[in-house]
Amino acid sequence: MLSPALVALAPLVTCASAQLLEIPTVDDILSSAMLPFDQYTSFGPATTKVASAAVSFGTKAAVIAESTGTTVAAADTGYWLADIAHQGVAAFNSNPSGYKVFRNVKDYGAKGDGVTDDTAAINAAISAGGRFGPASRQSSTTTPAIVYFPSGTYLISTSIIDYYFTQLIGNPNAMPVIKATAGFVGLGMIDGDQYQNDGNQGWTSTNVFFRQIRNLKLDLTSIPAGTAATGIHWPTGQASSIENVVITMSSASGTQHQGIFIENGSGGWMTDVVITGGLYGANIGNQQFTMRNLAISNAVTAISQIWNWGWTYQGLSLSDCTTAISISNGGAGAQLIGSVNILDSTIQNCPTFVDTAWQTSTLSTGSLILENVVLKNVPVAVKGVSGTVLAGSTGSTTIGAWGQGHKYTPNGPTNFQGSFTPPTRPSALLAGGSNRYFTKSKPQYEQSPVASFVSIRSAGAKGDGSTDDTATIQSALTSAASAGKIVFFDQGTYKVTSTLYVPPGSRVVGEAYSVIMAAGSVWSSITNPVPVVQIGKSGESGSVEWSDMIVSTSGSTPGAVLIEWNLAAISGSGMWDVHTRIGGFQGSNQQVAQCPTTAAVSAACQAAYMSMHITKVASGVYLENVWLWTADHDLESPTNTQISVYTGRGLLVEGKNVWLYGTGSEHHSLYQYQFSGASSIVGGFMQTETPYYQPNPNAANGPYPTNSNLHDPDYSNCLGGNCDALGLRILNSKNVNIYGAGLYSFFNNYSTTCSTFPLPENCQSMIFSIEGSTSGLVVYGLNTVGTSYMIVKDGTALATVGDNLATYAATIAYFTF
């Protein structure tokens, strides 16, 4: 029999979430959140919600000038991405020579003069060329696009409708302003998944991948304060990001504006966002997300968490709000928040920092961890259902470490609410002269002239998906590193037939996720792995910056290690928005026709030995918004039909001093993450999914044999139940701090009955294994789905799902070993 709290929660939860399943709708709360926008979702009459009065105490000097009620765009200046020759080719488009990858909105009629209504022109720039929008309810990799905004003020009267595989990019040197008219209509100024006439979103939000918004200012201040309005509507999945965006809203009493609204999805990454005003700075719900460097001021509630399984906030700067963060949705009886981690943040001039509904119970919903958070004039640090739980200060104070929920140290569970000793942070992972973790935003090279770049197509590469571009690319990489140039991969699919070596000092940037695609006999052996892209060689040191690209394979390539990282660095060397995409796209030769779920395992569908290997000699490796994905469905299929593509391993880390911010690893047959003999790692949020086809075959009997040289798990000690791929395995490693992890197993040979909420949760027996001499391990906000045992140490279960029921996922707030 369910507990009363679970009975209350159960109707709010639908089926298990995965790339092809609807996420929990948490109906009552979402209906309330959507009510002001009813005319855009159910296509009936809208209802206006009355907001509480906006906070009236002193304001912080804002990035955006509010005195005139407008946001003013700077005069346009040069930016290499706009100025460079645009030669990108969508290799597998039906008309590659006629399809335009880079689109300047002014070429489609936008004026940017602050007077002309530019809505239609901007939407034309996005949709031109037979692209796939939300009304199509279809994804495709064949129509990538960058939609570029030169500096200016672009007046819009209704939503900018985002399309699949689209990057909306402004000039970072003179950020353009998108300004809503007073009579603006639409759910968001930018709508990332427009609701259709049937009242549903166009795409299933967990399927919306490969898109970005960056370098834009959104101004809602002309919209009356009492009118419900949203800056960005962003239900989204993996490999998506919002970066370097400013949103300005009304701060008047009764404001109904919200900066960012997310009601569902399986994301995601957001960084360097400044929001001013509004009822909510961010009103958000998703399975999991990583958000860094959000600065929100003068909102009634800076961040309202609608629901989640897990969420990690890093580097928040929240000021002059009534409540900085609310995680109390659902109330004490049916909390909808799984876990929240907040670190390295500053809260200022807010009466309450965190509003929570957590109470001691058998459920672990509402789990919260605070670490290294500075409070300045915040009287209440944590407010519970009965009042103050943790006092703040009208002066300045720092929360070293405080939490609530279930803890294991390593045995448990124990309900706790209070302070604890924070983990030791390895000095090599910290920013210089600071106790905060080192972070580095994606390089945009905004100060570099076009002359600093080497176009890979100008160097002679074709990028047409069929020409062997290996030699041309290698020559360009080698010469560019020697000359201090930046290599620009114009959009294209660059076929390579042997390893590409990226030397120290390299800087590489793609256009609309240009693709390096491995094909050929070099990668034909399942027992002889060969890297596709090799970052440095053993013994080499220096830095590499790599951004906005995809590494893939084509055909049978069971020996392919898509990325091998050997370079030793101090900090700042890494990858931003670089993903592996294995199978499921045009050109992969591993789509529905070749790899249907009904077929037996075949060599033709064995696509990669490993997604990424950070080797023993590597150090100082920084990963931000990196998704290592073996496709579970065909991205070109109108119905996103599932497929069975087989890969061996996800991310293997054997090196030291590694940052894993906003990473995911999915559908590899042996494991998603393995730390073996590694040291000094910080991660969060880390997300995994087990292959949908398992246990047919399972991890022990799959096509990829174990390799003792890589310390692969042999699965000889599986606990009772299905022996499927581990989400996370930590072996003989030390000083590992994980700030949020979601390890999910939704399927048993494509059936979801094994992950039915709240039990049995038996798709597989174990998903997180700690082995050998591992020490100095801390995990905050561990969330699992579909596994009987949440944590296993050397074959002995430490935590079971039945002891940690929460939302759809089971949750442990704090684990240390």
C-alpha positions in Angstrom: 0.0 0.0 0.0 1.3 3.5 -0.9 2.0 6.0 1.8 -0.4 9.0 1.8 2.3 11.2 0.3 2.8 8.8 -2.6 -0.9 8.5 -3.1 -1.0 12.3 -3.5 2.0 12.3 -5.9 1.1 9.3 -8.1 -1.7 11.1 -10.1 0.8 13.8 -11.0 3.2 11.4 -12.6 2.7 9.7 -15.9 5.0 7.1 -17.4 8.8 6.8 -17.2 10.7 9.4 -19.0 13.1 8.8 -21.8 13.9 10.1 -25.2 10.6 8.7 -26.6 8.3 8.9 -23.6 6.4 11.8 -22.2 7.9 13.2 -19.0 6.0 13.6 -15.8 3.4 16.3 -16.3 2.8 17.0 -12.7 -0.6 18.2 -13.9 -1.9 20.4 -11.2 1.2 22.5 -10.8 1.9 22.8 -14.5 -1.7 23.7 -15.2 -1.3 26.6 -12.7 1.9 27.7 -14.3 0.4 27.6 -17.8 -2.9 29.3 -16.9 -1.8 32.8 -17.8 -0.8 31.5 -21.2 -3.9 29.4 -21.8 -4.6 31.1 -25.1 -1.3 29.8 -26.5 -1.6 26.2 -25.2 -5.2 25.2 -25.2 -6.4 27.8 -27.7 -9.2 28.9 -25.4 -9.7 32.2 -23.6 -6.8 33.3 -21.4 -7.1 33.8 -17.7 -5.0 36.4 -15.8 -3.3 35.4 -12.6 -2.8 38.1 -9.9 0.8 38.4 -8.7 1.9 39.4 -5.3 3.4 42.8 -5.1 6.9 43.2 -6.3 9.6 43.7 -3.8 10.0 47.4 -2.9 13.4 47.5 -1.2 16.5 48.9 -2.9 17.5 47.9 -6.4 20.9 46.8 -7.6 22.5 48.6 -10.5 21.4 46.5 -13.5 23.3 45.6 -16.6 20.4 46.8 -18.6 19.4 50.5 -18.4 15.9 50.6 -16.9 15.6 54.4 -16.5 14.0 54.9 -19.9 12.2 51.6 -19.9 14.1 50.5 -23.0 17.2 48.4 -23.8 19.4 50.1 -26.3 21.5 48.2 -28.8 25.1 49.3 -29.4 26.3 50.2 -32.9 27.2 47.2 -34.9 30.9 46.2 -35.0 32.8 43.4 -36.6 32.5 39.8 -35.5 34.4 37.0 -37.2 31.5 34.6 -37.5 29.5 37.2 -39.5 32.4 38.5 -41.5 34.0 35.2 -42.6 33.1 33.6 -45.9 30.1 31.4 -45.5 30.8 28.1 -47.3 29.0 25.6 -45.0 27.3 22.7 -46.7 24.6 20.5 -45.3 26.0 17.3 -46.7 22.9 15.1 -46.6 20.4 17.8 -47.4 18.3 17.0 -50.5 19.8 20.1 -52.2 23.1 20.7 -50.5 24.4 23.3 -53.0 21.2 25.4 -52.7 20.7 25.1 -49.0 21.8 28.0 -46.9 23.4 27.2 -43.5 24.2 30.7 -42.3 21.4 33.2 -42.4 21.6 36.9 -41.5 18.2 38.1 -40.5 18.7 41.3 -42.4 19.0 39.3 -45.6 15.4 38.2 -45.0 14.1 41.7 -44.5 14.7 42.4 -40.8 15.5 46.1 -40.2 16.7 46.1 -36.6 15.7 49.8 -36.4 13.5 49.5 -33.3 10.5 50.7 -35.4 9.8 48.1 -38.0 8.0 44.9 -37.0 10.7 42.3 -37.7 8.8 39.2 -36.6 7.9 37.8 -40.0 11.4 38.5 -41.4 13.1 36.7 -38.4 10.8 33.7 -38.7 11.4 33.6 -42.4 15.2 33.5 -41.8 14.6 30.5 -39.4 12.2 28.5 -41.6 13.6 29.0 -45.1 14.9 26.0 -46.9 12.4 23.3 -46.0 13.4 23.1 -42.4 11.6 21.3 -39.5 9.6 23.4 -37.1 7.4 22.4 -34.2 4.3 22.1 -36.4 6.1 19.3 -38.3 6.7 17.4 -35.1 9.8 16.0 -36.8 13.5 16.2 -36.3 16.3 16.1 -38.8 20.0 16.5 -39.0 19.9 17.5 -42.7 18.9 21.1 -42.2 21.3 22.8 -39.7 21.2 26.6 -39.5 22.8 29.5 -37.8 20.4 32.5 -37.7 22.5 35.5 -37.1 21.4 38.9 -35.6 23.7 41.9 -36.3 23.5 44.6 -33.7 20.2 46.5 -33.7 16.8 46.6 -32.1 14.5 44.1 -33.5 10.8 44.8 -32.8 8.6 41.7 -32.6 4.8 41.5 -32.0 4.5 37.7 -31.7 6.9 34.8 -31.0 10.0 33.9 -32.8 9.5 30.2 -33.5 12.6 28.1 -33.0 13.2 25.2 -35.4 15.1 21.9 -34.9 18.9 22.1 -35.2 19.0 25.9 -35.0 21.4 28.3 -33.4 20.2 31.8 -32.7 23.3 33.9 -32.4 23.9 37.6 -32.0 27.0 39.7 -32.2 28.8 39.4 -28.8 30.7 42.6 -29.4 27.5 44.7 -29.8 24.7 42.5 -28.6 21.4 42.9 -30.5 18.2 43.7 -28.7 14.9 41.8 -29.5 12.1 44.0 -28.1 8.5 43.0 -27.6 5.8 45.4 -28.6 3.2 46.6 -26.0 0.6 44.3 -27.7 2.9 41.3 -28.0 1.1 37.9 -28.1 2.7 34.5 -27.7 4.0 32.2 -25.0 7.6 33.4 -25.4 9.5 36.1 -27.3 11.5 33.1 -28.3 9.4 29.9 -28.3 11.5 26.8 -28.2 8.6 24.3 -28.6 5.4 26.0 -29.7 2.1 24.5 -28.7 0.0 23.3 -31.6 -3.8 23.3 -32.3 -4.2 20.1 -30.4 -3.0 21.7 -27.2 0.3 19.8 -27.2 3.8 20.9 -27.8 5.1 20.4 -31.3 7.9 18.1 -30.4 8.1 15.8 -27.4 10.5 18.0 -25.4 12.8 15.2 -24.4 13.6 14.8 -28.1 14.6 18.4 -28.8 18.4 18.3 -29.3 21.2 20.3 -30.9 20.3 23.9 -30.5 21.6 27.1 -29.0 20.7 30.7 -28.1 23.5 33.1 -27.4 24.5 36.7 -27.4 21.0 38.3 -27.4 19.2 40.8 -25.3 15.4 40.4 -24.8 13.4 43.4 -23.7 9.8 42.9 -22.4 9.5 46.3 -20.7 6.9 47.6 -23.2 4.5 44.9 -22.3 2.2 46.0 -19.5 3.3 44.7 -16.2 0.0 43.0 -15.6 0.1 41.1 -18.8 1.5 37.5 -18.7 4.6 37.4 -20.8 7.7 35.2 -21.2 11.2 35.9 -22.5 12.2 32.4 -23.6 10.0 29.3 -23.6 12.6 26.5 -23.5 11.3 22.9 -23.0 14.4 21.1 -24.2 16.6 18.0 -24.2 20.3 17.4 -24.3 22.9 19.2 -26.4 21.1 22.4 -26.0 22.2 25.7 -24.4 21.4 29.3 -23.6 24.5 31.4 -23.1 25.4 35.1 -22.8 21.7 36.3 -22.8 20.2 39.3 -21.1 16.4 39.5 -20.3 14.8 42.7 -19.0 11.2 42.8 -17.6 9.0 45.0 -15.7 9.7 45.3 -12.0 6.4 47.1 -11.3 4.0 45.9 -8.6 1.8 43.0 -9.9 4.2 42.1 -12.7 3.3 38.9 -14.6 6.5 38.7 -16.6 8.8 35.7 -16.4 12.3 35.5 -18.0 12.7 31.8 -18.8 9.9 29.3 -18.7 10.6 25.5 -18.8 7.8 23.2 -18.1 9.3 19.8 -19.2 12.2 18.2 -21.0 15.4 16.3 -20.5 18.1 19.0 -20.5 20.2 20.9 -20.5 22.8 23.7 -20.1 22.5 27.4 -19.4 25.2 29.9 -18.5 26.0 33.6 -18.3 22.4 34.8 -18.2 21.4 38.1 -16.7 17.7 38.6 -15.8 16.1 41.7 -14.4 12.6 42.2 -13.0 9.5 40.0 -13.4 7.3 37.8 -11.2 9.8 35.0 -11.9 13.3 35.4 -13.2 13.2 31.7 -14.1 10.1 29.5 -13.7 11.4 26.0 -14.5 10.8 22.3 -14.4 12.7 19.5 -16.2 14.2 16.1 -15.4 17.6 17.5 -14.8 19.6 20.6 -15.7 22.9 22.4 -15.0 22.8 26.2 -14.7 25.8 28.3 -14.1 26.4 32.1 -13.7 22.7 33.1 -13.6 22.4 36.7 -12.3 18.8 37.6 -11.4 17.7 40.8 -9.7 14.5 42.6 -8.9 12.2 39.7 -9.5 9.5 38.7 -7.0 10.9 35.1 -7.0 14.3 34.8 -8.7 14.0 31.0 -9.4 10.7 29.1 -9.1 11.4 25.3 -9.4 8.2 23.8 -10.8 9.4 20.2 -10.6 12.5 18.2 -11.2 14.4 15.0 -10.5 17.7 16.8 -10.1 19.2 20.2 -10.7 22.6 21.8 -10.2 23.1 25.5 -9.8 26.6 26.9 -9.8 27.7 30.5 -9.5 24.3 32.1 -8.9 24.1 35.8 -8.2 20.6 36.5 -6.9 19.7 39.9 -5.5 16.8 42.2 -4.5 14.1 39.5 -4.7 11.4 38.5 -2.2 12.5 34.9 -2.5 15.7 33.8 -4.2 14.7 30.2 -4.8 11.4 28.4 -4.2 11.5 24.6 -4.2 8.2 24.1 -2.3 5.9 23.1 -5.1 3.4 20.4 -4.2 3.7 21.2 -0.5 4.8 18.9 2.3 2.4 16.2 1.3 3.4 15.8 -2.4 6.6 17.6 -3.1 7.5 17.7 -6.8 11.1 18.6 -6.4 13.6 15.7 -6.3 16.9 17.3 -5.5 18.7 20.7 -5.8 22.4 21.4 -5.4 23.6 25.0 -5.1 27.3 25.9 -4.9 29.7 28.8 -5.2 26.9 31.4 -5.2 26.0 34.8 -3.7 22.6 35.9 -2.5 22.0 39.5 -1.6 19.2 41.7 -0.3 16.5 38.9 -0.4 14.3 38.3 2.7 14.5 34.5 2.0 17.1 32.5 0.2 15.4 29.0 -0.2 11.7 28.3 0.4 11.2 24.5 1.0 8.5 22.1 1.9 10.8 19.3 3.1 9.8 17.4 6.3 11.2 14.3 7.9 9.5 11.4 6.2 10.3 8.1 4.4 10.3 10.0 1.1 13.4 11.9 0.0 11.7 14.6 -2.1 12.8 18.1 -1.5 16.5 17.1 -1.1 18.7 20.2 -0.9 22.5 20.7 -0.7 24.1 24.2 -0.2 27.8 24.5 -0.4 30.0 27.6 -0.3 27.1 30.1 -0.6 27.6 33.7 0.5 24.6 35.5 2.0 24.5 39.3 2.3 21.5 40.9 4.0 19.4 37.7 3.8 17.6 37.2 7.1 16.3 33.7 6.4 18.6 31.2 4.7 16.1 28.3 4.5 12.4 28.6 5.2 10.3 25.5 5.9 6.6 24.9 6.2 6.7 25.9 9.9 9.1 28.9 9.6 12.8 29.5 9.6 14.9 26.3 9.4 18.3 28.0 8.9 18.8 31.6 9.9 20.6 33.9 7.6 22.0 37.3 8.5 21.3 41.0 7.9 25.1 41.3 7.5 27.2 38.8 5.6 27.7 35.1 6.3 28.8 32.0 4.3 27.1 28.6 4.3 30.0 26.2 4.2 27.8 23.1 3.7 24.2 22.5 4.7 21.6 20.0 3.5 18.4 18.1 4.0 17.2 14.7 2.8 18.5 11.2 3.0 22.2 10.6 3.7 24.6 7.7 3.5 28.0 7.9 5.1 28.3 5.3 3.6 25.6 3.4 5.4 22.0 4.7 5.7 19.6 6.1 5.0 19.4 8.7 7.7 17.1 11.7 7.5 19.1 14.8 8.1 18.7 18.6 8.1 21.6 20.7 9.1 25.2 21.6 8.6 28.0 19.2 7.7 31.6 19.2 6.9 32.1 20.0 3.2 34.4 17.8 1.1 37.9 18.8 0.5 38.2 20.5 -2.9 41.4 19.5 -4.7 43.4 22.7 -5.2 44.0 21.9 -8.8 40.3 22.2 -9.5 39.9 25.7 -8.0 40.0 29.1 -9.7 43.2 31.0 -9.0 43.1 32.7 -5.6 39.6 31.5 -4.9 37.8 28.7 -3.0 35.4 28.3 -5.9 35.7 25.7 -8.6 37.4 26.8 -11.8 35.0 27.5 -14.7 35.5 28.7 -18.2 32.8 29.8 -20.6 32.9 28.7 -24.2 35.4 30.7 -26.2 33.7 32.8 -28.9 36.9 34.5 -30.1 34.9 37.7 -30.3 38.1 39.8 -30.3 39.8 37.8 -33.1 39.6 39.1 -36.7 38.8 36.9 -39.6 42.5 36.8 -40.5 43.0 34.7 -37.3 40.9 31.9 -38.8 41.6 29.0 -41.2 38.5 27.8 -42.9 38.7 24.0 -43.3 36.9 24.2 -46.7 39.2 26.9 -47.9 42.0 24.6 -47.0 40.5 22.1 -49.4 38.3 19.8 -47.4 34.9 19.0 -49.0 32.7 18.2 -46.0 30.3 16.4 -48.4 30.0 13.2 -46.4 31.7 11.0 -49.1 35.1 12.6 -49.9 38.0 11.4 -47.7 39.0 14.6 -46.1 41.6 13.1 -43.7 44.8 14.4 -45.2 43.5 17.9 -45.9 42.1 18.3 -42.3 45.3 17.0 -40.8 47.4 19.4 -42.8 45.2 22.3 -41.7 45.3 21.3 -38.1 49.0 21.0 -38.0 49.8 24.2 -39.8 47.2 26.3 -37.9 48.5 25.2 -34.5 52.1 26.1 -35.6 50.9 29.5 -36.8 48.6 30.3 -33.9 45.5 30.3 -36.1 42.0 29.1 -35.2 40.6 26.3 -37.3 37.0 26.9 -38.5 35.1 23.8 -39.5 32.5 25.3 -41.9 29.3 23.3 -41.6 29.7 19.9 -43.3 30.2 16.2 -42.7 33.9 15.5 -42.9 34.6 11.9 -43.7 37.9 10.6 -42.2 39.5 7.2 -42.7 42.3 7.4 -40.1 43.0 9.2 -36.9 43.0 13.0 -36.8 45.7 14.3 -34.5 45.0 17.7 -32.8 48.4 19.1 -31.6 48.9 21.3 -28.5 47.9 24.9 -29.0 45.0 24.1 -31.3 41.8 26.1 -31.3 39.0 24.5 -33.2 35.4 25.8 -33.7 32.6 24.4 -35.7 29.6 25.9 -37.5 26.2 24.7 -36.6 27.7 21.4 -35.2 29.9 20.5 -38.1 30.6 16.7 -38.1 33.8 14.6 -38.2 32.6 11.2 -39.4 34.8 8.1 -39.2 34.4 5.4 -41.8 36.5 2.5 -43.1 38.5 -0.5 -42.2 40.8 1.2 -39.7 38.0 0.9 -37.2 36.8 -2.6 -38.2 38.3 -4.6 -35.2 36.2 -4.8 -32.0 39.4 -5.9 -30.1 41.8 -3.3 -31.6 40.5 0.2 -30.7 41.8 3.2 -32.7 41.0 6.9 -32.0 39.1 9.0 -34.4 40.2 12.3 -32.9 43.3 12.3 -30.8 43.9 15.3 -28.6 47.7 15.4 -28.0 50.0 12.4 -27.7 51.4 10.8 -24.6 54.0 13.1 -23.0 52.6 16.3 -24.7 51.4 19.3 -22.7 49.7 22.5 -23.5 46.1 23.6 -24.2 43.4 22.8 -26.8 40.1 24.6 -27.1 37.4 22.7 -29.1 33.8 23.8 -29.5 30.5 23.4 -31.4 31.2 20.1 -33.2 30.0 16.5 -33.4 32.0 13.4 -33.8 30.2 10.4 -35.4 30.8 7.2 -37.3 29.4 5.7 -40.4 28.8 2.0 -41.0 30.4 -0.8 -39.0 33.2 0.8 -36.9 33.3 -1.4 -33.7 36.9 -0.3 -33.0 36.3 3.5 -33.1 37.3 5.5 -30.0 35.7 8.7 -31.0 37.7 11.1 -28.8 41.0 10.2 -27.1 42.4 12.9 -24.8 46.1 12.6 -23.9 47.1 16.2 -23.3 48.5 17.4 -20.0 47.4 20.9 -19.0 46.9 23.0 -15.9 43.4 24.3 -16.6 41.3 25.7 -19.4 42.0 23.0 -22.0 38.8 21.3 -23.1 35.6 20.9 -25.0 32.5 23.1 -25.1 29.3 21.9 -26.9 31.2 19.0 -28.5 29.1 15.8 -28.7 29.4 12.3 -30.0 26.4 11.2 -32.0 26.6 7.5 -33.0 24.0 6.1 -35.4 20.5 7.4 -36.1 21.3 10.1 -38.6 21.5 10.5 -42.4 24.9 9.2 -43.5 25.4 6.9 -40.5 24.1 3.8 -42.4 22.6 2.9 -39.0 19.0 4.0 -39.2 15.7 2.2 -39.1 16.4 0.3 -42.3 19.7 -1.1 -41.2 19.3 -1.4 -37.4 15.7 -2.0 -36.4 14.9 -3.1 -32.9 13.5 -6.4 -34.2 16.8 -7.5 -35.6 19.5 -9.6 -33.9 22.8 -8.1 -33.0 24.8 -7.6 -36.2 28.3 -6.3 -37.1 26.7 -3.7 -39.3 25.2 -2.0 -36.2 28.3 -2.1 -34.0 29.3 1.5 -34.2 31.9 2.4 -31.6 34.3 0.9 -29.1 34.2 4.0 -26.8 32.8 7.5 -27.0 35.6 9.2 -25.1 38.8 8.3 -23.3 40.7 10.6 -21.0 43.9 8.6 -20.6 46.3 8.1 -17.7 48.6 10.8 -19.0 45.9 13.4 -19.4 45.3 16.2 -16.9 43.5 19.5 -16.7 40.6 18.4 -19.0 37.5 20.6 -19.0 34.2 19.4 -20.4 31.2 21.7 -20.6 27.8 20.7 -22.1 29.1 17.5 -23.6 26.7 14.7 -24.6 28.1 11.3 -25.5 25.1 9.7 -27.3 24.5 6.4 -28.9 21.2 7.0 -30.8 18.2 5.2 -29.4 16.0 6.4 -32.3 16.3 7.6 -35.9 16.5 11.4 -36.0 15.3 11.4 -39.6 12.3 9.2 -39.0 9.0 11.2 -38.9 8.0 9.2 -35.9 11.4 9.0 -34.2 11.4 5.3 -34.6 13.6 3.4 -32.2 16.7 1.6 -33.4 19.3 -0.8 -31.9 22.9 0.5 -32.4 25.6 -1.0 -30.3 28.6 0.7 -28.7 31.0 -0.5 -26.0 31.8 2.3 -23.6 30.9 5.8 -22.8 33.4 8.1 -21.0 36.5 6.5 -19.5 38.5 8.8 -17.2 42.0 7.6 -16.1 43.6 11.0 -15.8 43.5 13.7 -13.1 42.2 17.2 -12.6 39.0 16.9 -14.7 35.9 19.1 -14.8 32.7 17.6 -16.0 30.0 20.3 -16.1 26.6 19.5 -17.6 27.6 16.2 -19.2 25.6 13.1 -20.3 26.5 9.7 -21.5 23.9 7.3 -22.9 23.2 3.9 -24.3 26.7 2.3 -24.2 26.6 -1.5 -23.5 29.3 -1.8 -20.8 29.1 1.5 -18.9 28.3 5.2 -19.4 30.9 6.7 -17.1 33.9 4.9 -15.6 36.6 6.5 -13.4 39.5 4.1 -13.1 42.6 5.1 -11.2 41.6 8.7 -11.7 41.9 11.5 -9.2 40.6 15.0 -8.6 37.3 15.1 -10.5 34.4 17.5 -10.1 31.2 16.7 -12.0 27.6 17.9 -12.1 25.0 17.4 -13.3 25.9 14.0 -14.8 23.1 12.1 -16.6 23.0 8.6 -18.0 20.6 6.1 -19.7 21.1 2.4 -20.0 20.6 0.9 -23.6 17.0 0.3 -24.3 17.7 -3.2 -25.8 19.2 -4.6 -22.6 19.1 -7.3 -21.3 18.7 -8.6 -24.8 21.7 -8.9 -24.8 22.8 -7.8 -21.3 26.1 -6.2 -20.4 27.8 -9.5 -19.7 26.8 -11.1 -23.0 26.8 -8.2 -25.3 28.8 -7.8 -28.5 31.7 -6.0 -26.9 34.2 -8.2 -25.0 35.7 -6.9 -21.8 39.3 -5.5 -22.0 41.3 -6.0 -18.8 43.8 -3.4 -19.9 41.0 -0.8 -19.6 39.7 -2.4 -16.3 36.3 -3.1 -17.8 33.7 -4.4 -15.5 33.2 -8.2 -16.2 29.8 -8.4 -14.5 30.7 -11.6 -12.8 29.4 -10.2 -9.5 26.0 -8.7 -10.6 23.4 -8.7 -7.9 20.2 -10.6 -8.5 18.2 -9.2 -11.4 19.1 -7.9 -14.9 22.8 -7.4 -15.4 22.8 -4.3 -17.5 25.3 -1.5 -18.2 26.4 0.6 -15.2 25.6 4.3 -15.3 28.6 5.1 -13.1 31.5 3.0 -12.0 34.3 4.4 -9.8 37.3 2.1 -9.4 40.5 2.8 -7.5 40.0 6.5 -7.7 40.2 9.3 -5.2 39.0 12.8 -4.6 35.8 12.7 -6.7 33.1 15.3 -6.0 29.8 14.9 -7.9 27.2 17.7 -7.6 24.2 15.9 -9.0 23.8 12.7 -11.0 20.8 11.1 -12.7 21.4 7.4 -13.6 18.4 6.1 -15.5 17.2 2.7 -16.7 13.8 3.0 -18.3 13.6 -0.1 -20.5 13.7 -3.9 -20.4 14.1 -4.9 -24.1 12.0 -1.8 -25.1 9.4 -2.4 -22.5 8.9 0.2 -19.7 7.0 -2.0 -17.2 10.2 -2.4 -15.2 10.4 1.3 -14.4 6.8 1.8 -13.3 6.4 4.3 -10.5 6.9 3.8 -7.6 8.0 0.2 -7.7 9.2 -2.4 -8.8 12.1 -0.4 -10.4 13.8 -3.5 -11.6 15.0 -2.8 -15.2 18.4 -3.7 -13.8 19.9 -4.7 -10.5 22.6 -2.1 -10.1 23.6 1.1 -11.8 26.3 2.8 -9.6 29.3 0.7 -8.5 32.2 1.7 -6.2 35.1 -0.7 -6.3 38.7 -1.2 -5.0 40.6 1.4 -3.1 38.3 4.3 -4.0 38.4 7.1 -1.4 37.4 10.7 -1.0 34.1 10.3 -2.9 31.2 12.6 -2.3 27.9 12.5 -4.3 25.2 15.1 -3.8 21.7 14.6 -5.3 21.9 11.1 -6.6 18.8 10.2 -8.6 18.1 6.8 -10.1 15.3 5.3 -12.2 14.7 1.6 -12.9 17.4 0.0 -10.7 16.9 -2.1 -7.7 20.0 -1.0 -5.9 21.1 2.6 -6.1 24.7 2.2 -4.8 26.8 -1.0 -4.7 30.3 -1.3 -3.1 32.4 -4.3 -4.2 29.3 -6.3 -4.8 27.4 -5.3 -1.6 24.3 -3.1 -1.9 24.6 0.1 0.2 21.3 1.7 -0.9 18.0 0.4 -2.3 15.4 2.2 -4.2 12.7 1.3 -1.7 14.4 3.3 1.0 14.7 6.4 -1.1 11.4 6.9 -3.0 11.0 10.5 -4.1 9.5 11.8 -7.4 9.6 9.5 -10.4 13.3 9.0 -9.5 14.6 7.7 -6.2 16.8 10.3 -4.5 19.7 10.4 -2.0 20.7 13.9 -1.0 24.2 13.1 0.3 26.5 10.1 0.0 30.1 9.9 1.0 32.7 7.2 1.0 
